[in-house]
Amino acid sequence: MLIYSETFKVVRGEAFDLTFKAVAVNGLQKITVVTAGAIIDRNGVVAGFADQKELSGNLEDVVSFKLTPQKSTWYSLIIEDAKGNFAMTNPIWIEVVDKDAPSADGIKVIFDGKPVYPIAKMLEGNRILAPSKLFEESIGAALTWDEQKQTITISEAGEEIKISLGQKEAYVNGQRTVIDVPAKMVDDSIFVPLRFVYEALGYQVKWEVKTLSIFISK
């Protein structure tokens, strides 16, 4: 079912069908699919649209467009009735992914040549988030959770990292630094950026695409 304002994943270079039922009390005249870069004037005239269909004036109709986005984007519909009235829908968001992009479940973490006990990991864009307990189990880091500030502190060998949920910043030994993806809480587990935390604690991180493995070493 098509739900506006939600995000859908589409494989890069592959077409997907945008199918929906449209209704207009004055009869459906035209439907236009717009995306980033389209220009719409005050009369509803669109330049640079993604696709467009003329309709027969029915009060309702099932309409389908075949679209092939090459990058992440959004699509909205402009629906025009037989009297020239028009309305625009909220967007649907499209996240374009590569066909062979790895899922987080297939990625292994190797510390000093030994696999870390299997744990849940997740991808945010091309960044891996891992539960904070990974650092406790792999390197013996101490974890402290501040419920009021929604901040986790990860400490090991004199190094200290503070990361707050939902914030694209962290503090390493009191110094503010920007991070690519924020920490989040999922099912009572706190997920933090894996590479950032290890490197901030003084470890080396190597990604091996052939085996979908992350190697951690001092």
N, C-alpha and C positions, 0 to 999 in steps of 0.2 A: 504493500500500500504506500502511496506517495504521501509523505508527511512534510509539509513545508517547514523551513527553518532547521531541519535535521541535516546530518552529514552522511553521505554515501560514498563508499570506496569503489573506484572504477580502475581497472587495469589500463595502464598507458597504451594508447593506440587501438584499444578495442571499443567498439560502439556499444552503447547501451540504449535501451528504449525508455523514453520518458512518456508514460501513458497515464491518462487521467480522464475524468469525466468533467466537462464544462457545462455550466448552466447559465442562461441569460433570459430574463422574462421577455425581452424584446426580440429575441432571436440572435443566434450566434453568427457574426459576420466574419470575424478574422481573429486569429490567435498568433501572437508573435513571441518567440523565445528570445530573451535578451540575456546578455552576460557582460562580464567586465569589458569596458571599452565602448559599449553601446551609448548612443546619444539619443535622448528622448526630449522632444520639444513640448510645449504647453498643450498642444493639440493631440498629443499621443503619437506623433509621427516619429518613427524610429530609424536611425541610421546605424549601420554596423551590427544588425541583429544576427543571431545564430541561425534561426530558421523561422519560417512563416507559412501559415496555411490560410487560404480563403475557405470559408464554410458556407453552407447552403441556407442558413437562416433558421435552422431547427432550434427549439427551445433548449434542448440539451443534446450533447454529442460526446462520444468517446473519441479522444484525439490522441495520436501517438506521434512522437518525433524520435528520430534516431540521431544521436549525438555522439561525437568522438572527441572528447577533450584531450589535449596534449599536456595540460598542466592543471593543477588544482585551481578550481574556480567556483563560480556560482551561476545558477540559472533562475530567472523569474519569467513569469508569463504575463503578457499584456493581452487582455481579452476585450475585444470590441464588439458591441452589439449592433443590430441593424439600424439603430437611430444615431449611431456615432458616439455613444457613450463608451468609455473604456475604464478598466480597472486593472491594477497590477498586483500580482500575488507577492507574498513574502518569498524570499529566495530558498532554494534548496542548495546545499553546499556539497561540492564534489571534491573528494580527496583522491588525486590520481596517484597510483602506486605502481611500481615496476612489477612485472609478472613474476620475477624470481626473487623479489625482496624477501628476506628471511623473516619469519615470525619469531618473537622473543622466546617462545617455547623451544625452538630448535637451537638456541645459542648456549654454549657451554662456557663456564668460568673455570679456568685452570690457575691454581695458585701454587707457585714453586713446583710445577710439574705434576701436581696432583689435583684431580677434579674436586671442586667444592661440592658439598652435599647438595643434590638437586633442589632448587628453590624456584619459586615463581618469579618471573621477570616480565617486564613489559616494555614495549617500544613507544616512544613519543617522537614522531618524525623519524630521524635516524639516530636518536639517542636511546640508550638503554637505562631504564630505571630499575633498581633492585631494592628489595626490602632491607632496611637498616641492619637487620640481624645478620646479613651476609658478612658485614665487616666485623661483627662480634665473633662469628664462627670461623672466618678465614684468618684474621690477624689479631684477634683478641681485643678489639677496640671496645672501649666503654661507651655505653649509650645512656643518655639522660633525656627524658621527655618532659618539657614544660607545657602542661595542659593550657595554662592561662595565655601564654604567648604563642602557643601552637608551634613550638620550635623544638627541634631535636639537636642535641649536642653529641658529636662523635669525637672521641678522644683516643689518641694512641701515641705512645712514645714521645710525649711532650707536645704533640700537635693537637690543635682543637678546631673543629669545624662546627658552626652553628647554621642551620638551615631552617627557615620557616615555611610552613605549608603555603603553597600558592604564590610564593614570591620568587622573582627571577634574580635573586641576590643571595649571597651567603657571606659569612664572616669567617675568615681563616686566621686564627691567632689574633682576632680583634680587627683585622683589616677587611674592609668591604670589598667584595668582588662580584661581578655579574656572572650568572650561570645561564645556560641555554634553555633549560627546561626546569620548571619549579618542582619541588617535592609535592607529593600528594598522599592522602591516606586512602587505602583500599582494604575493606574488611578488617579494620583495626590494625593493619600493618602500614608502616610509613615507608613509602618508596622514594628513593633519592637518586640523583644522577650517578651512575656507577663510576664512569671514568673520572669525573670531577673529584669525587671523594677519595678514590685511591691515589690520584696524582697529588691532591692537596696534602695527603698524609705521607708523601714522599715515595710512592711506589710507581713503577713503570707499567704502562698498560699497552699491550700490543693486540691488534685485531687481525685475525687470520680468516679471510673470507672463504678460503677453500674448505676449511673444516667447521666454519661458523663457531669459532672459539675465541675467547678473550683470555690472554695470558697475563697474569699478574706476577710481578717480581720486584724485589727490593733493589 
